[in-house]
């Protein structure tokens, strides 16, 4: 029977029945319990005696069943309080549901069909209310449920006596207003599984809390540059194969010999370059960018081999040497970056996930490179144009990735910038402010302008930046004692002043010469850097300059006054820098290998 014959009689005194849906369960979860029409169309009579028939949606199914039976029984008998209390709605037992009337050709609802009509209406209403009550009875239980969380997967644990049983799984977003969706569709489930698998394979466990804030930017830029590097590698390899004559009927043995000879000569460069490994972690970003430039230059030389096939071994050997050197620098500096990303000391996992990300980008790059090589064919001009475009993308992504890195360790430049700003303003600068200011190539200022660092905004004072740049140039760690001291008076004065320190500091020919003792530690080197910054501050702001070692070591002298200040203020400066996010366990520097040792020599022994 169609429901269009039902029309409610207006009753302004009666409130509308409302269905409250808890936010913990979205309306989508009621899709299996559809209502035939809106519940707001139903109005309850205002009679006090029929309040018990106004069903509460929070009742149990057993209570609903009992109420349904009782309502039908009372309505069928047509007597008692129902009859007497419903006079305003039409009166009589047949008019208990008088607010629903049969409107057919102006009828008043008192015909013979009204007896069956109110019974159908009451059963229909009770059925709808019971279904709604069942649908809305679960949120209260879910709010107090126990969930097992693993990534984006939530599994409900339902108590069963003294144990828990798994009730179901669903995906739940983050936040207080997140909704729980149980039994999602196939597409959403597959998407969640793929996303979880990607996070497990590509990102460290606990991401983003397990890494620093600059990790994601660095990884994204590195992924793009890895693709570009592999495309360049494929193009260069194709050029080498054409140069060796591998498509023109060349003897395979000769080609193999030339190839092995080329690589063998290139390996020598890696052995020789390892001598300078101690400098890589002082300025890792600059060295890493230099390695990328060297690698692209090697690719460019390999691209030229088809034009000079008779110089294949020579050009290939030089290019191989460049690529080997670039690989050594990249491997040496990569650990510096990954160590800074490990916010929870998870070094191995960060390195492993970085290698996995590199494999993905390389695989994509190889596929794109093969497709590009097939399109280019043997055209040298197209190969060079493609190589220039890909190399530009590669270098730009490298530059952006290194600029996004926030190194938290202190080298001479970063340490001088932190301590100079502390002496000028009384507050250590943040990690981002200092990293944005540090040049990639301290020894070649013109390259910093090309990289766009001179135009970057900085909140640091110009005095602190000038001090850091000048101190790094004037600082000489691991100086020889014989180059600093020239008479007995200066030696006794310095030894007496610095007897409790791990270093001896003196200014000689405009240089801050630091003589390290044999037992000096990285913490001593960090302290001497603070000492040097205070000496520079006295020179620039107070006009106190060096007058002589013996005189500077006396009371009121420049060295003694500065050392007393350092002994008093170094701990405060270090604590302030640590609170700003810096790692203050030592100075990242590679001093010269000169040390001094205190040895007691008896007077009877003659030293020659």
C-alpha positions in Angstrom: 0.0 0.0 0.0 1.4 3.4 -0.9 2.2 5.8 2.0 0.7 8.8 0.3 -2.7 8.3 2.0 -1.1 9.3 5.4 -1.2 13.0 6.3 -0.6 14.3 9.9 -3.2 16.6 11.4 -1.5 19.9 12.6 -1.0 20.0 16.3 1.1 23.1 17.3 1.2 22.1 21.0 3.1 18.9 20.4 6.9 18.9 20.0 8.7 17.2 17.2 10.4 13.9 17.8 14.2 14.3 17.3 16.7 11.6 16.4 20.1 12.4 18.0 23.0 10.8 16.1 26.2 10.6 18.0 29.3 12.0 16.2 31.3 9.0 17.1 29.3 7.1 14.4 28.6 8.7 11.0 25.3 8.5 9.3 26.9 6.3 6.6 26.9 3.5 9.2 23.1 3.5 9.1 23.0 2.6 5.4 21.8 -0.9 6.2 19.0 0.4 8.3 17.2 2.9 6.0 14.1 4.6 7.3 11.1 4.7 4.8 10.5 8.5 5.5 11.6 11.2 7.8 10.8 10.7 11.5 10.1 14.4 12.0 6.7 13.8 10.4 5.5 12.0 13.5 4.0 13.9 16.4 3.0 12.5 19.8 -0.3 13.4 21.4 0.1 15.7 24.4 -1.8 13.4 26.7 0.0 12.6 30.0 -1.5 9.1 30.0 0.1 8.2 26.7 3.6 9.4 27.6 4.6 5.8 28.1 3.9 5.2 24.5 6.4 7.8 23.4 9.3 5.5 22.8 12.8 6.4 23.9 15.4 5.5 21.3 17.9 4.3 23.9 15.7 1.4 25.1 16.8 -2.2 24.6 15.1 -4.4 22.0 13.4 -6.4 24.7 11.8 -3.3 26.2 10.7 -2.1 22.8 9.0 -5.4 22.1 7.1 -5.3 25.4 6.0 -1.7 24.8 4.8 -2.6 21.3 2.7 -5.5 22.6 1.2 -3.4 25.4 0.4 -0.5 23.0 -1.4 -2.8 20.6 -3.4 -4.4 23.4 -4.6 -1.2 24.9 -5.5 0.3 21.5 -7.4 -2.8 20.5 -9.5 -2.8 23.7 -10.5 0.8 23.2 -11.2 1.4 26.9 -9.6 2.8 29.9 -7.4 5.9 30.1 -6.7 5.9 26.4 -10.4 6.6 25.7 -10.9 9.2 28.3 -7.7 11.1 27.7 -7.9 11.5 24.0 -11.2 13.3 23.6 -9.4 16.3 22.2 -8.1 14.2 19.3 -11.4 12.7 18.2 -12.3 10.6 21.3 -13.1 6.9 21.6 -10.8 3.9 21.3 -10.8 4.2 17.6 -9.5 7.7 17.8 -6.4 7.1 19.9 -4.4 7.8 16.7 -6.9 10.4 15.8 -4.1 12.8 14.9 -3.7 10.5 11.9 -6.8 10.7 9.8 -8.0 9.2 6.5 -8.4 12.1 4.1 -10.2 10.8 1.1 -12.8 13.1 -0.5 -13.1 15.2 2.6 -13.8 12.3 5.0 -13.4 12.8 8.8 -11.7 9.5 9.5 -14.6 7.9 11.4 -15.5 5.4 8.7 -15.2 1.7 8.9 -11.6 1.8 7.5 -10.2 3.8 10.4 -10.1 0.7 12.7 -7.6 -1.1 10.5 -5.7 2.1 9.6 -4.6 3.0 13.2 -3.4 -0.6 13.7 -1.2 -0.4 10.6 0.1 3.0 11.6 1.0 1.9 15.1 2.8 -1.2 13.9 4.7 0.9 11.3 5.7 3.6 13.8 6.9 1.1 16.4 8.9 -0.8 13.8 10.6 2.3 12.6 11.4 3.4 16.2 12.8 0.0 17.2 15.0 0.0 14.1 16.3 3.5 14.9 16.9 2.6 18.5 18.9 -0.5 17.5 20.9 1.6 15.1 21.7 4.3 17.6 22.4 2.1 20.6 26.0 1.2 19.7 27.8 4.6 19.9 27.7 4.6 23.7 29.4 1.2 23.7 32.0 2.2 21.1 33.0 5.3 23.1 34.1 3.1 25.9 35.8 0.5 23.7 39.4 -0.6 23.7 41.3 -0.2 20.4 44.5 -1.7 19.2 46.3 0.9 17.0 48.9 0.1 14.4 49.6 2.9 12.0 46.2 3.9 10.4 44.6 0.6 11.3 42.3 0.4 14.4 41.1 -3.0 15.7 38.4 -3.1 18.3 38.9 -5.3 21.3 35.7 -6.5 23.1 36.0 -7.8 26.6 34.9 -11.4 27.1 35.1 -12.4 30.7 38.8 -12.0 31.5 40.1 -11.8 27.9 39.7 -9.6 24.9 38.5 -10.7 21.5 38.8 -8.9 18.2 35.5 -7.4 17.1 36.5 -5.8 13.8 38.9 -3.4 12.1 38.4 0.0 10.6 40.2 3.1 9.5 40.1 6.1 11.7 41.4 9.5 11.0 43.4 11.7 13.4 41.8 14.3 15.6 39.1 14.4 18.3 36.3 14.6 15.7 37.5 11.7 13.7 34.8 9.2 12.8 35.1 5.4 12.9 34.2 3.5 9.8 33.8 -0.2 10.3 33.7 -2.5 7.3 34.7 0.1 4.7 34.5 -0.6 1.0 37.0 -2.6 -1.0 38.6 0.4 -2.7 39.2 2.3 0.6 40.6 -0.9 2.2 43.0 -1.5 -0.6 44.1 2.2 -0.6 44.8 2.0 3.2 46.8 -1.2 2.8 48.9 0.3 0.0 49.5 3.5 2.0 50.5 1.5 5.1 52.9 -0.6 2.9 54.4 2.5 1.4 55.0 4.1 4.8 56.5 0.9 6.2 58.9 0.5 3.3 59.9 4.1 2.6 59.6 6.0 5.9 61.2 5.4 9.3 58.9 3.8 11.9 57.1 6.5 13.9 57.2 9.1 11.1 57.0 12.1 11.5 57.9 12.0 15.2 61.0 9.8 14.7 62.7 12.3 12.4 63.4 16.0 12.3 61.1 18.5 10.5 63.5 18.9 7.6 63.6 15.2 6.7 60.5 15.2 4.4 61.7 18.2 2.3 65.1 16.7 1.8 63.7 13.3 0.9 61.4 14.7 -1.8 64.1 16.8 -3.4 66.5 13.8 -3.3 63.9 11.6 -5.0 63.6 13.9 -8.0 67.3 14.4 -8.3 67.8 10.6 -8.1 65.5 10.2 -11.1 67.4 12.9 -13.0 70.8 11.3 -12.2 69.7 8.0 -13.5 68.5 9.5 -16.8 71.9 11.2 -17.2 73.6 7.9 -16.4 71.6 6.0 -19.1 72.4 8.7 -21.7 76.1 8.6 -20.8 76.2 4.8 -20.9 74.6 4.8 -24.3 77.2 7.3 -25.6 80.0 5.1 -24.2 78.6 2.1 -25.9 78.5 3.9 -29.2 82.1 5.2 -28.7 83.5 1.8 -27.9 82.0 0.6 -31.2 79.6 -1.9 -29.7 77.0 -1.3 -32.5 79.4 -1.2 -35.4 80.8 -4.7 -35.4 83.7 -4.0 -33.0 85.5 -7.0 -31.5 83.8 -7.7 -28.1 87.1 -8.6 -26.4 88.6 -5.2 -27.3 85.5 -3.4 -26.0 85.7 -5.2 -22.7 89.4 -4.5 -22.3 88.9 -0.8 -22.9 86.0 -0.7 -20.5 87.9 -2.4 -17.7 90.9 -0.2 -18.2 88.8 2.8 -18.0 87.2 1.8 -14.7 90.6 0.6 -13.3 92.2 4.0 -13.8 89.1 5.7 -12.3 89.4 3.7 -9.0 92.8 5.2 -8.3 91.1 8.6 -7.7 88.9 7.2 -4.9 92.0 5.9 -3.1 93.8 9.2 -3.4 90.8 11.3 -2.4 90.3 9.4 0.9 93.2 11.4 2.3 91.0 14.4 2.6 88.1 12.6 4.3 88.6 14.6 7.6 87.3 17.7 5.8 84.0 16.3 4.5 82.0 16.4 7.8 83.0 20.0 8.6 81.1 21.4 5.6 79.1 18.4 4.3 76.6 20.4 2.3 79.2 22.2 0.2 81.2 19.0 -0.4 78.1 17.1 -1.4 77.1 19.8 -3.9 80.7 19.7 -5.3 80.4 16.0 -5.7 77.2 16.4 -7.7 79.0 18.9 -9.9 81.9 16.5 -10.4 79.5 13.7 -11.2 77.7 15.7 -13.9 81.0 16.8 -15.4 82.0 13.1 -15.6 78.7 12.4 -17.4 79.3 15.2 -19.8 82.7 13.9 -20.7 81.2 10.5 -21.4 78.6 12.1 -23.6 81.5 13.4 -25.8 83.2 10.1 -26.3 81.3 9.2 -29.5 82.8 12.3 -31.1 86.3 11.2 -30.1 86.3 7.4 -30.2 90.1 7.2 -30.5 90.4 8.9 -27.1 87.9 6.6 -25.5 90.3 5.2 -22.8 91.6 8.6 -21.8 88.2 10.4 -21.7 86.6 7.4 -20.0 89.4 7.2 -17.4 89.1 10.9 -16.5 85.3 10.6 -16.3 85.6 7.4 -14.3 88.0 9.2 -11.9 85.5 12.0 -11.4 82.6 9.6 -10.8 84.6 7.6 -8.3 85.6 10.7 -6.4 82.0 11.9 -6.4 80.8 8.6 -5.1 83.3 8.7 -2.2 82.3 12.2 -1.2 78.6 11.3 -1.4 79.0 8.3 0.8 81.1 10.3 3.3 78.7 13.1 3.7 75.5 11.1 3.6 76.0 9.8 7.1 76.2 13.4 8.4 72.8 14.2 7.0 71.2 11.0 8.2 72.6 11.4 11.7 70.9 14.8 11.9 67.6 13.4 10.8 67.5 10.7 13.5 65.4 12.5 16.1 65.1 9.3 18.2 68.6 8.0 17.7 67.3 5.6 15.0 70.3 6.0 12.7 70.2 2.6 11.1 66.6 2.8 10.2 66.9 6.3 8.7 69.8 5.1 6.6 67.9 2.0 5.5 64.8 3.9 4.5 67.0 6.4 2.6 68.5 3.6 0.6 65.0 2.3 -0.2 63.9 5.7 -1.4 67.0 5.9 -3.5 66.3 2.5 -5.1 62.8 3.7 -6.1 64.0 6.9 -7.6 66.8 5.1 -9.5 64.4 2.6 -10.9 62.0 5.3 -12.2 65.0 7.1 -13.6 66.3 4.1 -15.5 62.9 3.5 -17.1 62.6 7.1 -18.1 66.2 7.1 -19.3 65.7 4.1 -21.5 62.6 5.6 -23.1 64.5 8.9 -23.7 67.5 7.1 -25.2 65.2 5.2 -27.6 63.7 8.4 -28.7 67.1 10.1 -29.2 68.9 7.2 -31.0 72.3 8.1 -32.3 71.7 11.8 -32.6 74.6 13.6 -30.7 72.9 17.0 -30.7 69.7 15.7 -29.2 71.7 13.8 -26.6 73.5 16.9 -25.6 70.4 19.0 -25.4 68.6 16.3 -23.3 71.6 16.0 -21.1 71.8 19.7 -20.4 68.1 19.8 -19.5 68.3 16.8 -17.2 71.5 18.0 -15.6 69.9 21.4 -14.8 67.0 19.7 -13.1 69.4 17.4 -11.2 71.5 20.3 -9.9 68.5 22.4 -8.9 67.0 19.6 -6.9 70.3 19.0 -5.3 70.7 22.6 -4.3 67.2 22.7 -2.8 67.7 19.5 -0.9 70.9 20.7 0.7 69.3 24.1 1.6 66.5 22.3 3.3 68.8 20.4 5.7 69.1 21.8 9.2 72.4 20.7 10.6 72.4 20.8 14.4 76.0 20.2 15.1 78.5 23.1 15.5 81.4 23.5 13.2 83.7 26.6 13.4 81.4 28.8 11.2 78.1 27.8 12.9 79.6 27.8 16.3 81.1 31.3 15.7 77.8 32.5 14.4 76.0 31.2 17.5 78.5 32.5 20.0 78.8 35.9 18.3 75.1 36.4 18.3 75.0 35.4 21.9 77.6 37.9 22.9 75.8 40.7 20.9 72.2 40.0 21.9 72.5 37.7 24.9 70.5 34.9 23.1 71.5 32.0 21.0 70.0 32.0 17.5 67.8 29.1 16.3 69.0 26.2 14.1 67.1 27.4 11.0 68.5 31.0 11.2 72.1 29.8 11.3 71.7 27.1 8.6 70.0 29.6 6.3 73.0 31.9 6.7 75.9 29.4 6.4 77.5 29.4 3.0 77.8 26.2 1.0 81.3 27.2 -0.2 83.0 29.2 2.6 86.3 29.4 0.7 84.7 30.5 -2.6 82.2 33.4 -1.9 81.3 33.9 -5.5 79.7 30.5 -5.7 77.5 31.4 -2.8 76.1 34.3 -4.9 75.5 31.9 -7.8 73.6 29.5 -5.5 71.4 32.4 -4.3 72.4 32.4 -0.7 73.3 36.1 -0.6 69.7 37.0 -1.3 68.2 34.8 1.5 66.6 36.6 4.4 68.2 36.3 7.8 67.2 37.4 11.3 70.9 37.5 12.4 72.8 40.7 12.8 75.4 41.7 10.2 78.0 42.0 13.0 77.6 38.4 13.9 77.8 37.2 10.3 81.0 39.2 9.7 82.5 37.9 12.9 81.8 34.3 11.9 83.2 34.6 8.5 86.4 36.4 9.7 87.0 34.0 12.7 86.8 31.0 10.5 89.5 32.5 8.2 91.7 33.5 11.2 91.3 30.4 13.3 94.1 27.9 13.2 93.5 24.7 15.2 96.5 22.4 16.1 99.2 25.0 15.7 102.8 24.2 16.6 104.0 25.6 19.9 107.3 26.6 18.3 105.4 28.9 15.9 103.7 30.7 18.8 106.3 31.0 21.5 109.7 32.6 20.9 111.1 33.2 24.4 111.0 31.7 27.9 108.9 34.5 29.4 106.1 34.0 26.9 106.2 30.2 27.5 106.0 30.5 31.3 103.2 33.0 31.1 101.1 30.9 28.7 101.7 27.6 30.6 100.7 29.2 33.9 97.6 30.8 32.5 96.2 27.8 30.6 97.4 25.0 33.0 93.8 23.9 33.8 92.6 24.1 30.2 92.9 21.7 27.4 94.4 24.2 25.0 96.7 27.3 24.8 95.4 30.3 22.8 97.6 33.0 21.4 97.3 35.6 18.6 100.2 35.5 16.2 100.4 37.5 12.9 96.7 38.1 12.9 95.8 34.4 13.4 94.1 32.9 16.4 96.6 30.1 17.0 95.4 27.3 19.2 97.9 24.8 20.6 96.0 21.6 21.7 97.1 19.4 24.5 97.3 15.7 24.1 94.2 15.1 26.2 92.1 17.8 24.7 88.5 16.8 23.9 85.9 18.1 21.4 84.3 19.9 24.4 87.6 21.8 25.0 87.6 22.8 21.3 84.1 24.2 21.7 85.2 26.2 24.7 88.2 27.6 22.9 85.9 28.7 20.1 83.8 30.7 22.6 87.1 32.1 23.9 88.1 33.2 20.4 84.7 34.8 19.8 85.1 36.8 23.0 88.6 37.9 22.0 87.2 39.1 18.6 84.4 40.9 20.5 86.9 42.7 22.7 88.9 43.7 19.6 85.9 45.1 17.6 83.7 46.6 20.3 86.1 47.5 23.2 89.2 48.3 21.1 91.4 45.9 23.2 94.1 44.5 21.0 97.0 42.2 21.5 100.2 43.9 23.0 102.4 40.9 23.8 101.9 37.4 25.2 103.6 38.0 28.5 101.7 41.3 29.1 98.4 39.8 28.0 98.7 37.0 30.5 99.1 39.3 33.5 96.3 40.5 35.7 94.1 42.9 33.7 95.7 41.6 30.4 93.7 40.7 27.4 94.2 36.9 27.6 93.6 36.6 31.3 90.6 38.8 31.3 89.0 36.9 28.4 89.8 33.5 30.0 88.1 34.5 33.3 85.0 35.6 31.4 85.0 32.3 29.4 85.3 30.2 32.6 82.4 32.1 34.1 80.0 32.3 31.1 80.8 29.3 28.9 78.3 27.0 30.6 75.5 29.6 30.3 76.2 30.1 26.6 76.3 26.4 26.0 73.0 25.8 27.8 71.4 28.6 25.9 72.6 27.1 22.6 71.3 23.7 23.6 67.9 25.0 24.5 67.8 26.5 21.0 68.2 23.0 19.5 72.0 22.8 19.0 74.1 19.7 19.8 76.7 21.0 22.2 78.7 17.9 23.0 81.7 19.2 21.0 83.0 21.0 18.0 83.0 19.4 14.6 86.4 20.4 13.3 89.5 18.7 12.0 92.6 20.4 13.5 96.2 19.8 12.5 97.7 16.7 14.1 100.1 18.7 16.4 99.7 18.2 20.2 101.8 19.0 23.3 102.3 16.8 26.4 103.3 17.7 29.9 106.3 15.7 30.9 108.3 16.1 34.2 112.0 15.9 33.4 114.4 15.5 36.4 117.1 18.2 36.7 119.8 15.5 36.4 118.6 14.6 32.9 120.0 16.7 30.0 117.5 17.3 27.2 119.1 17.8 23.8 
